[in-house]
Amino acid sequence: MKRRLYFILPDTITAETVHNELLLSRIPETNMHVIAREDMDLSDLPKANLLQTSDVVHGAQLGFILGGFTGVLMGSLAAATGWLVEGLEVWSVSSLAIGGACLGAWASSMVAVNIPNTRLKPFQKAIESGQILFCIDLPPQQVETISDLVRRFHPEADMHDIEPTIPAFP
């Protein structure tokens, strides 16, 4: 698992400098994400993608859980009322749970892709005022080193938060 650091930077020049320093510190560019107003030119900075700017991951997780629960509930109800073939109740309930989980994850992620990431809500005012949100995904052992590096060379950088865990798949 990784930790995500959030820094608010005043302008693109500072963001480019931080980006270059992190590259020199051997932080892969795929672990850096920049979020700014749409009218700002971010040139070579690594822009955040849909996984970072929308609530799609949270939506898929929630849909998976609720869909699986609904599948178990409906399968159990069907087994209790005798709608299922005798001897295949366990297999049927299991398949309905798996199918419900997959369908729930897909449907809720399709809805959540249009919802802004709730984790970024505290940073909206800064982004709208023209500042840049710089996110860095790091292994836990590098968090202190990198946050000290940014603070030492860029006192104007405002470290806001450390997200405790980042899912491994995005």
N, C-alpha and C positions, 0 to 999 in steps of 0.2 A: 504494500500500500504506500501511497505517497501523501504528502502534505501539500496544500496549496497556500502560498503566501500571496497576500494582496497589498500592492503598493499604489498609492495615488501620486502621480508625477505631474508637475506643472505644465509641461509642454512636450512636443515631439522631439526636440533636441535632447532633452534630458532622457527621454525614453530610448532614443537611439544610443545614447552613451551607456545607459544601463544594459541595454541589449548586447552591445559589443563587449562590455566587461563580463557579462554572464557567459558569453560565448568563449571568452578567454579563460574563464574559470571552468570550462568544460561542461557547461550545462547545455544539453541539446536544445536546438531551436524548437523542436516539437514539444518541449516542456514549458515554453513561454507563450503567453497569450495576451494580446493587447486589445482593450475595449475603449472606444472613444466615440464621440459624436460622428454621425454619418458624413457630415460635411468636412471633417478633418482629413488631411492627407497623411496617411500613415506610411507611405512609400514602402520601405523594405522591412518594416516591423511585422512580426508574426501576428496576424489578426486572429481573434478568437473565432472559432467555428460554431456551428449550430449546437454542438454538445455543451459548449461553455455558455452560450448566450440564451438558450432556451431551457425549459424545465423537462426536456424529453427523457432524461435518465430517471428523474424522480417519478415522472408519470408512468414509465414502463415498469418500474419497481412496484408502484402502488397497484397498477393494473394487473400485474402478475399475481400478486397476493390476493386481491379481491376476486379475480377471475378463477383462480385455483379454489378458493373457498366456495365460490358459487358453484363450481363444477362438482365439488364434493357434496355440497348440500343438495343439488339437484339429482346427482347420482344416488345418494342415500334415500332421497324421497322416492325416486323411481324404483329402487330395490325394495323399499318398504311397501309400496303399493302393488308390487308384482308385475311391473311393466318390463322387467328385464328377464332374459332367459335364465332358467334355474341352473345354477352351477357356474355362471359367468358374472355373478354380481360384483365380485372384487375387481375383476378385470374391467368391467364396465364403469364402475365408480372411479377407478384409477384413470381410465382413458378420458372420462369426462373432466376429471380434475386437471389432467395435463392439457387437454384441449381448451378448457376454460382459462387456464393460466396463460397459455399462448395467445388466445384470442383477446383476453383482457390486457395483456402487455401491448399487443399490437394496437388495439383500439385506443387505449389511453395515451400511448406515445404519439399517435396521430393527432390527438387533441392537444397534448402538452407541447408539441413542437411550435405552436403558435403562442405559447404563454412565456413571457420573459422569465428568466431564471430568478427565482425568489431569493437566492443567495446573493444576488447582485443588487438587491433593493437598497441597502444602506449606501451604495456608491452612486446611485442615480443622480443626485444633486451635483456631485463633483464632476461626473461625466457631462451632464448638461451644461455646466459652467465652463467647459472647455478643457478640463483636466483629463488625464489619461489614467485608466486603470490598468496596471501591469500585474498579471498573474503568473506565478512561477510554481510549477509542480516539481517537488523535490522528494528524495528519500528522506526519512526522518533524521538520519545522521548528518545531513547537509543543511538542515534548516537554520541552525544557529550560525553557521559559517557564512552562508549567503546573506542572511538578514543583516549580520554585522558588516559585511562587505558593502552592501547598499547603503546602510546608515552612515558608515564611515566616509564614503566618497560622495554621498549625496544627502546632505542634511535636509535638503528641501523635499526629499521623498518621505511621504507620510505612510508608515506601515500601519495598516488598519487591522488585519486579522490573519489568523492561521487557521485554515480549514482542517479539521482533524484527520479526515480520510478522504481520499479520492478513489472512486472505483477503478479497478485495474483495467477494465475493458475499454473505456473511452480514451 
